[in-house]
Amino acid sequence: MNVLDYFQSNLAEATIIVGMILLIVEIWLFGLSTIILLALGIAAIITGGLVWFGVLSETMTTVITGSGVGAGVLTLILWGPMKRAQVITKRDYNIHSDLMGLEFTLESTLDIQTPTIVRYSGVSWKLVLSNKCRDAVLEPGSTVKVVGVDVGKFFVEPKPQDSAAETAK
């Protein structure tokens, strides 16, 4: 007995098995990243169950049509929830880096309109004010501390002055 004869004589079971294989591939290999295999696997299992209980006729055309239509309907139903599940909140900048906490002395004025450039480790970095200090204007000679890192950018805030240095003034 060949595979096609087995599928034809046990169409409901074979459809459920194919649906489970599609779900296993979708979950283990793709990590629920494609909605097509998910919808087709679920639709095949549902169609196989409907054939098994006699709701649908036991023909290859019915199984293929039922699985295809079911996959289309499930795709429409699952599209919104799957899309929302993939939304990733993006931070303004990276707050996990070995470069955090670096301090620089400004050579030029730094404000929201005029970022300044500093060389560190052979790379030119743009110093940009962090979101907390958007209205600040830092004069040359001010010390700033890195609080965030992005590609080619250090997000900085003014370094808090020591209380001993403040009382000496």
C-alpha positions in Angstrom: 0.0 0.0 0.0 1.5 3.4 -1.0 1.2 6.7 0.8 -1.6 8.1 -1.4 -3.8 5.0 -0.8 -3.2 5.4 3.0 -4.2 9.1 2.8 -7.3 8.2 0.8 -8.5 5.4 3.1 -7.7 7.4 6.3 -8.3 11.0 5.1 -9.5 12.5 8.4 -6.6 11.1 10.4 -4.0 12.0 7.7 -5.4 15.6 7.6 -5.1 15.9 11.4 -1.5 14.6 11.3 -0.5 17.0 8.5 -2.0 19.8 10.5 0.0 18.8 13.6 3.2 18.6 11.6 2.5 22.1 10.2 2.0 23.4 13.7 5.1 21.7 15.0 7.2 23.2 12.2 5.7 26.6 12.8 6.3 26.6 16.5 9.7 24.8 16.7 11.4 26.1 13.6 9.8 29.5 13.0 8.8 30.4 16.6 5.3 31.6 15.5 6.8 34.1 13.1 4.7 33.1 10.1 0.9 33.2 10.3 0.5 31.0 7.2 1.7 27.7 8.6 -0.1 28.5 11.9 -3.4 29.1 10.1 -3.0 26.2 7.7 -2.1 23.8 10.5 -5.1 24.8 12.7 -7.4 24.7 9.6 -6.2 21.2 8.7 -6.8 19.9 12.2 -10.3 21.4 12.2 -11.1 20.1 8.8 -9.8 16.6 9.7 -12.0 16.7 12.8 -15.1 17.7 10.7 -14.4 14.9 8.2 -13.9 12.4 11.1 -17.3 13.4 12.6 -19.1 13.2 9.3 -19.8 17.0 8.9 -17.7 17.2 5.7 -17.6 14.5 3.0 -14.5 12.3 2.9 -13.0 13.5 -0.4 -9.6 15.0 -1.1 -11.3 18.0 -2.8 -13.3 18.7 0.3 -10.3 18.4 2.6 -8.2 20.7 0.5 -11.0 23.3 0.0 -11.9 23.2 3.7 -8.3 23.6 4.8 -7.7 26.5 2.4 -10.9 28.4 3.3 -10.3 27.7 7.0 -6.7 29.0 6.7 -8.0 32.2 5.0 -10.6 32.8 7.7 -8.1 32.1 10.5 -5.6 34.4 8.9 -8.1 37.2 8.9 -9.1 36.5 12.5 -5.5 36.1 13.8 -3.8 38.9 11.8 -4.6 41.7 14.3 -3.7 39.8 17.5 -0.5 38.4 15.9 0.5 41.9 14.7 0.0 43.4 18.1 2.0 40.6 19.7 5.0 41.5 17.6 5.0 45.2 18.6 8.3 46.0 20.4 8.6 49.2 22.3 11.7 51.0 21.2 13.6 53.0 23.7 15.0 56.4 22.8 18.5 55.0 23.2 20.5 52.1 24.6 20.8 52.2 28.4 22.9 49.0 28.7 26.5 49.6 27.5 30.0 49.6 28.9 30.2 53.2 27.7 27.6 54.4 30.2 29.0 56.7 32.9 31.8 58.1 30.7 32.5 61.7 31.5 33.6 64.4 29.0 34.6 68.1 29.4 32.8 70.1 26.7 35.0 72.1 24.4 32.0 74.0 22.8 28.5 74.9 23.8 26.0 72.0 23.9 22.3 72.5 23.6 19.4 70.9 21.7 20.1 72.8 18.5 23.9 72.3 18.5 25.3 68.9 19.4 29.0 68.7 19.7 31.6 66.1 18.6 34.0 64.3 20.9 36.6 61.7 20.0 36.7 58.6 22.1 38.6 55.4 21.4 39.4 56.5 17.8 35.7 57.2 16.9 34.0 60.6 16.6 30.9 60.6 18.7 28.1 63.1 18.6 27.2 64.4 22.1 23.4 64.9 22.4 21.4 66.1 25.4 19.2 63.4 26.9 15.5 63.7 27.1 15.6 64.9 30.7 17.8 67.9 29.8 16.3 69.0 26.5 16.1 72.7 27.7 19.6 72.9 29.1 22.4 75.0 27.6 25.9 73.7 28.6 28.8 76.0 28.3 32.4 75.0 27.3 34.2 73.5 30.3 31.1 71.8 31.7 31.4 68.2 32.5 28.8 65.8 31.1 28.1 62.2 31.9 26.9 59.6 29.3 23.5 58.2 30.2 22.6 56.5 26.9 24.3 55.3 23.7 23.0 55.0 20.2 24.8 54.5 16.9 27.4 57.3 16.8 25.8 59.2 19.6 26.3 59.6 23.3 23.3 60.9 25.1 24.6 63.1 28.0 23.4 65.0 31.0 25.3 67.5 33.1 27.4 65.9 35.8 26.1 66.8 39.2 28.8 68.9 41.0 30.2 67.6 44.3 28.8 69.4 47.4 32.4 70.2 48.6 33.2 71.9 45.3 30.0 73.9 45.5 30.8 75.1 49.1 34.3 76.1 48.0 33.0 78.6 45.5 
